[in-house]
């Protein structure tokens, strides 16, 4: 899958929040939303979609760093043999109120829906805009 570039994912039209929420882990387990938030909020424009999905997957599965380092090539081949969802399907954009911007190199940053930067990206005619996928019955928490 080719990573998108110069694109902004607006929050889902049926997103219930008016201000972005920082996702939390649940029941002692790491959640996809919390991991993606941690990676993207702390490091804007560092990860491409492929890199983000790979890092998120192995943090979510709690694969020890030593195992990941020892078997990195095999694990990458195995992971990328299957399709993975884009940021339109991320709980950050669907449920938690975070817009997702891909820069020219396909690297991702997130912006809270209430921010001036979110509005600037939405109004920039040079950036392609798409909405996050609508939620089914997703609830926060």
GUBALUM-70010 format. One record per residue: residue in one letter; z, x, y of N, C-alpha, C in turn; residue number from 0. Coordinates in pm, whole numbers, plus 32768, in hexadecimal, padded with zeros to 4 digits. Example, Ala and Ser with C-alpha at 12.3 -4.5 7.8 and 13.67 -1.06 7.14 Angstrom:
(r 'A',(830C,8527,7DC7),(830C,84CE,7E3E),(830C,8528,7EB6),0)
(r 'S',(82C4,8505,7F1F),(82CA,8557,7F96),(8313,850A,8003),1)
// end
This chain:
(r 'X',(8000,8055,7F8A),(8000,8000,8000),(8000,805A,807C),0)
(r 'X',(7FA6,803F,80D6),(7FA0,808B,8153),(8008,8053,81B4),1)
(r 'X',(8054,80AD,81F1),(80B9,8082,8252),(8074,804F,82D0),2)
(r 'X',(80A5,7FE0,8309),(806C,7FAC,8386),(8086,800D,83FA),3)
(r 'X',(803A,7FFD,8465),(8054,804B,84DE),(803D,7FF3,8558),4)
(r 'X',(8083,8015,85C3),(8078,7FCD,8642),(8083,7F36,862F),5)
(r 'X',(80EE,7F0F,85EB),(8103,7E82,85CA),(8196,7E5F,85E0),6)
(r 'X',(81AE,7DE3,860C),(8236,7DB4,8621),(824D,7D38,85CC),7)
(r 'X',(82B8,7D3A,857E),(82DF,7CC6,852D),(8349,7C7A,857C),8)
(r 'X',(8326,7C05,85AC),(8387,7BAF,85F1),(83DF,7B6B,858A),9)
(r 'X',(8456,7B43,85B3),(84AE,7AFE,8555),(846A,7A7E,8523),10)
(r 'X',(8494,7A51,84B0),(8459,79D9,8473),(846A,7961,84D0),11)
(r 'X',(8407,790A,84D4),(8410,7893,852A),(8489,783B,850C),12)
(r 'X',(84B9,783F,848F),(852C,77EC,846B),(85AF,783B,8465),13)
(r 'X',(85AF,78B3,849D),(862A,7903,84A1),(8693,78B9,84F4),14)
(r 'X',(870B,78AF,84C0),(8773,785D,84FF),(87C3,78A5,856B),15)
(r 'X',(87B5,7928,8577),(8807,7972,85D8),(87BE,7984,865C),16)
(r 'X',(880A,7983,86C7),(87D4,799A,874E),(87ED,7A29,877B),17)
(r 'X',(884C,7A6B,873B),(8869,7AF7,8753),(8870,7B3C,86CB),18)
(r 'X',(883D,7BB6,86C5),(883A,7BFF,8647),(88C7,7C17,8612),19)
(r 'X',(88D0,7C15,858F),(894E,7C2A,8549),(8941,7CAA,84F7),20)
(r 'X',(89AA,7CFB,84F8),(89AD,7D72,84A3),(89D2,7D45,8417),21)
(r 'X',(8979,7D5A,83B6),(8995,7D2E,832D),(8A06,7D7F,82ED),22)
(r 'X',(8A4E,7D3F,8297),(8ABE,7D7E,8252),(8AA4,7D7F,81BB),23)
(r 'X',(8AED,7DD6,8176),(8AEA,7DD4,80E4),(8B37,7D59,80B5),24)
(r 'X',(8B21,7D34,8038),(8B5E,7CB9,8006),(8B9D,7CD1,7F7D),25)
(r 'X',(8C18,7CA8,7F6E),(8C5B,7CB2,7EED),(8C63,7D3F,7EB6),26)
(r 'X',(8C72,7DA0,7F0E),(8C7C,7E2A,7EE1),(8BF7,7E6B,7EBC),27)
(r 'X',(8B8A,7E21,7ECF),(8B05,7E56,7EAE),(8AB3,7E69,7F2D),28)
(r 'X',(8A5F,7ECE,7F2B),(8A04,7EE5,7F9B),(8999,7E77,7F9B),29)
(r 'X',(897A,7E44,800F),(890F,7DE1,801A),(8892,7E26,8051),30)
(r 'X',(881F,7DEF,8031),(87A1,7E24,8065),(87A4,7E24,80FD),31)
(r 'X',(87D1,7DB6,8138),(87D4,7DAC,81CA),(882B,7E18,8208),32)
(r 'X',(88A1,7E2F,81D1),(88FD,7E94,8208),(88C2,7F21,81FA),33)
(r 'X',(8882,7F3C,818A),(8846,7FC0,8175),(87D1,7FD5,81D4),34)
(r 'X',(8778,7F73,81DE),(8707,7F81,823B),(8738,7F92,82CA),35)
(r 'X',(879B,7F44,82F0),(87D3,7F50,8377),(8809,7FDD,838E),36)
(r 'X',(8858,800D,8330),(8894,8093,833B),(8829,80FF,834B),37)
(r 'X',(87C0,80F7,82FD),(8755,815B,8303),(8705,8151,8384),38)
(r 'X',(86E3,80D8,83AE),(868C,80C6,8423),(86D7,80CE,84A7),39)
(r 'X',(874C,8092,84AF),(8794,8092,852E),(87C3,811F,8550),40)
(r 'X',(87ED,8168,84ED),(881C,81F0,8504),(87AF,8256,8517),41)
(r 'X',(8735,8233,84F1),(86C6,8292,84F5),(8643,824C,851B),42)
(r 'X',(8636,821A,8596),(85BA,81D4,85BB),(8540,8230,85B1),43)
(r 'X',(84D5,81F7,857F),(8454,823B,8571),(845A,82B9,851A),44)
(r 'X',(84B6,82B9,84B9),(84BD,8327,8459),(8472,8303,83D9),45)
(r 'X',(8481,8287,83AB),(844C,825D,8329),(83CA,820D,8336),46)
(r 'X',(836E,8228,82DB),(82FD,81CC,82C8),(8330,815D,826C),47)
(r 'X',(82E2,80F5,8259),(830A,8089,8200),(8321,80BD,8173),48)
(r 'X',(82C7,810F,8141),(82D5,8145,80B9),(8356,8196,80AC),49)
(r 'X',(8371,81EA,810D),(83EB,823C,8109),(8468,81E5,8110),50)
(r 'X',(8464,8180,8167),(84D5,8125,8175),(84EF,80DB,80F2),51)
(r 'X',(8488,80A4,80B6),(8499,8057,803B),(84CD,80AF,7FC9),52)
(r 'X',(849B,8129,7FBF),(84C8,8186,7F58),(855D,81A7,7F6E),53)
(r 'X',(8583,81CC,7FE8),(860E,81EF,8005),(866A,8177,7FF0),54)
(r 'X',(863F,8101,801B),(8690,8089,800B),(86A6,8068,7F78),55)
(r 'X',(863C,806D,7F2A),(8644,804B,7E9C),(86AD,809F,7E54),56)
(r 'X',(86AB,8120,7E68),(8706,8178,7E1E),(8794,8175,7E55),57)
(r 'X',(87A6,8153,7ED3),(882D,813E,7F06),(8865,80BA,7ECF),58)
(r 'X',(8811,8055,7ECA),(883B,7FD2,7E96),(8860,7FDB,7E03),59)
(r 'X',(8818,8029,7DB7),(8833,803B,7D28),(88A0,80A3,7D0F),60)
(r 'X',(88D2,80E2,7D7A),(893D,8147,7D73),(8918,81BA,7D17),61)
(r 'X',(889C,81E9,7D20),(8871,825C,7CD2),(88B2,82D9,7D11),62)
(r 'X',(88FC,8326,7CC1),(893C,839F,7CF7),(88D5,83FF,7D33),63)
(r 'X',(88FB,843F,7DA0),(88A0,849B,7DE5),(886F,850A,7D89),64)
(r 'X',(88C4,853B,7D2F),(889C,85A6,7CD2),(882D,8575,7C75),65)
(r 'X',(8838,84F9,7C43),(87CF,84C0,7BED),(874D,84AF,7C3A),66)
(r 'X',(875A,847F,7CB4),(86E4,846B,7D07),(869D,84EF,7D21),67)
(r 'X',(86E9,8556,7D42),(86AE,85D9,7D5D),(866D,8613,7CDF),68)
(r 'X',(86AF,8605,7C6E),(867C,863F,7BF1),(85FF,85F8,7BBE),69)
(r 'X',(85F4,8577,7BD9),(8585,8529,7BA2),(8530,84EA,7C0F),70)
(r 'X',(8531,8522,7C85),(84F1,84E6,7CFA),(845F,84C1,7CE2),71)
(r 'X',(8410,851C,7CAF),(8381,8501,7C9C),(8369,848D,7C3B),72)
(r 'X',(83AF,8490,7BCC),(83A2,8425,7B69),(83CE,839E,7BA3),73)
(r 'X',(8440,839E,7BE9),(8472,8322,7C25),(8414,82ED,7C8F),74)
(r 'X',(83D7,8346,7CDF),(8375,831B,7D44),(82FC,82DA,7D01),75)
(r 'X',(82C8,831B,7C9A),(8254,82E3,7C52),(8276,825B,7C18),76)
(r 'X',(82E9,8250,7BDB),(8314,81D2,7B9F),(8325,8165,7C09),77)
(r 'X',(8366,8187,7C79),(837D,8126,7CE3),(82FA,80F6,7D20),78)
(r 'X',(82A0,8151,7D40),(8225,812D,7D85),(81B8,80F7,7D29),79)
(r 'X',(81D3,80F1,7CA7),(8175,80B3,7C4A),(8173,801B,7C5B),80)
(r 'X',(81DB,7FE5,7C9A),(81E5,7F55,7CB1),(81D8,7F3A,7D47),81)
(r 'X',(81A5,7EC6,7D6B),(819F,7EA5,7DFA),(822B,7E8F,7E33),82)
(r 'X',(8237,7EA4,7EB5),(82B6,7E8C,7EF9),(8299,7E3B,7F77),83)
(r 'X',(82FD,7DF1,7FA3),(82EC,7D96,8014),(82EE,7DE2,8099),84)
(r 'X',(82A9,7DAA,80FB),(82A9,7DE5,8181),(8320,7DAF,81D0),85)
(r 'X',(832C,7DDB,824C),(839D,7DB1,829F),(8399,7D1C,82C2),86)
(r 'X',(8329,7CDA,82AB),(8325,7C49,82C2),(8382,7C01,8262),87)
(r 'X',(839C,7C3D,81EF),(83F3,7C00,818B),(8482,7C36,8190),88)
(r 'X',(849E,7C91,81E9),(8523,7CCB,81F3),(8588,7C64,8225),89)
(r 'X',(8601,7C67,81EE),(8668,7C0E,8224),(8688,7C2C,82B6),90)
(r 'X',(866E,7CA6,82E4),(8686,7CC5,8371),(8632,7C6D,83CC),91)
(r 'X',(85B2,7C5D,83AC),(8558,7C0E,8400),(855B,7B79,83DF),92)
(r 'X',(857F,7B58,8366),(8580,7ACB,833C),(8601,7A83,8362),93)
(r 'X',(8671,7ACA,8359),(86F3,7A89,8361),(874E,7ABF,83CE),94)
(r 'X',(874B,7B41,83E4),(87B0,7B82,8439),(8786,7B96,84CB),95)
(r 'X',(870B,7B74,84F0),(86E4,7B79,857C),(86B5,7C00,85B0),96)
(r 'X',(867C,7C52,855A),(864A,7CD6,8582),(85B3,7CD9,857A),97)
(r 'X',(8571,7CF8,85E8),(84E1,7D0F,85E7),(84C6,7D9B,85B4),98)
(r 'X',(8453,7DAF,857A),(8430,7E30,853D),(83AD,7E62,8578),99)
(r 'X',(83B0,7EDA,85B0),(8339,7F13,85EE),(8308,7F8D,859F),100)
(r 'X',(8287,7F8D,8580),(8245,8001,8543),(81FC,804A,85B3),101)
(r 'X',(8218,80CB,85C3),(81D2,8118,862A),(8148,8141,85F7),102)
(r 'X',(8101,8194,8643),(8078,81BE,861F),(8072,8208,859A),103)
(r 'X',(80DF,824B,8574),(80E2,8293,84F5),(811D,823E,8484),104)
(r 'X',(8138,81BF,849E),(816D,8166,8437),(8202,8175,8420),105)
(r 'X',(8247,81B7,847A),(82D8,81C5,846E),(831B,814C,84B0),106)
(r 'X',(8390,8129,847C),(83D0,80A9,849F),(844E,80BC,84F4),107)
(r 'X',(845F,8060,8553),(84DC,8051,859D),(84FB,7FBC,85A3),108)
(r 'X',(857A,7F9B,85B3),(85A1,7F0E,85BE),(85DF,7EF4,8647),109)
(r 'X',(85CC,7E78,8676),(85FE,7E4F,86FA),(863D,7DC5,86F0),110)
(r 'X',(86B2,7DB2,872D),(86F1,7D2E,8729),(86A0,7CC9,877A),111)
(r 'X',(8699,7C50,8749),(8648,7BE7,8786),(866C,7BCF,8818),112)
(r 'X',(86E9,7BE5,883F),(8713,7BCA,88C8),(86F8,7C3D,8928),113)
(r 'X',(86C0,7CAC,88F7),(86B0,7D23,894C),(8632,7D20,89A2),114)
(r 'X',(8638,7D6B,8A0D),(85C4,7D7A,8A65),(8552,7DBF,8A1C),115)
(r 'X',(8572,7E1E,89C5),(8509,7E65,897A),(84C0,7E07,891A),116)
(r 'X',(8508,7DAB,88DB),(84C9,7D46,8885),(8464,7CF6,88D8),117)
(r 'X',(848F,7CC6,894C),(8436,7C76,89A2),(83BE,7CC9,89D0),118)
(r 'X',(83D5,7D48,89F1),(8368,7D9F,8A1C),(82FF,7DAE,89AC),119)
(r 'X',(832D,7DC2,8932),(82D1,7DD1,88C1),(8283,7D50,88A6),120)
(r 'X',(82C8,7CDF,88AF),(8286,7C5D,889C),(8218,7C48,8904),121)
(r 'X',(8231,7C74,897E),(81D2,7C5D,89EB),(8169,7CCA,89FD),122)
(r 'X',(816F,7D33,89AE),(810F,7DA2,89B9),(808C,7D7A,8975),123)
(r 'X',(801F,7D6A,89C1),(7FA1,7D3D,8986),(7F5F,7DA5,892B),124)
(r 'X',(7F8B,7E21,8931),(7F4F,7E8A,88DD),(7F8C,7E8E,8851),125)
(r 'X',(7FF9,7E45,883D),(803E,7E45,87BB),(801F,7DC4,8771),126)
(r 'X',(7FF8,7DD3,86F2),(7FE1,7D5E,869D),(8068,7D1F,867C),127)
(r 'X',(8071,7C9A,8686),(80EC,7C53,8668),(80D8,7BF6,85F2),128)
(r 'X',(813D,7BF5,859A),(8142,7B95,852B),(81D4,7B69,851D),129)
(r 'X',(81E7,7AF3,84E7),(826E,7AC2,84D1),(829F,7AEC,8447),130)
(r 'X',(8321,7AFC,843C),(8360,7B0F,83BA),(8349,7A90,8369),131)
(r 'X',(8353,7A9E,82E7),(8342,7A2A,8290),(83B4,79C8,82A4),132)
(r 'X',(8393,794B,829B),(83FB,78E4,82A6),(845D,78F1,8232),133)
(r 'X',(84DB,78D1,824F),(8541,78D4,81E7),(853A,7855,8194),134)
(r 'X',(856A,785F,811C),(8572,77E6,80CA),(85F5,77A1,80EC),135)
(r 'X',(8660,77D7,80B6),(86E4,77A2,80D6),(8743,7816,80EC),136)
(r 'X',(8711,787F,812B),(8763,78F6,813E),(87D6,78D6,819D),137)
(r 'X',(884A,7907,8177),(88C1,78F7,81CA),(88F9,7981,81E6),138)
(r 'X',(8936,7990,8257),(8975,7A0E,827A),(8A00,7A11,823D),139)
(r 'X',(8A20,7A82,8201),(8AA6,7A94,81CA),(8AA6,7A8B,813C),140)
// end
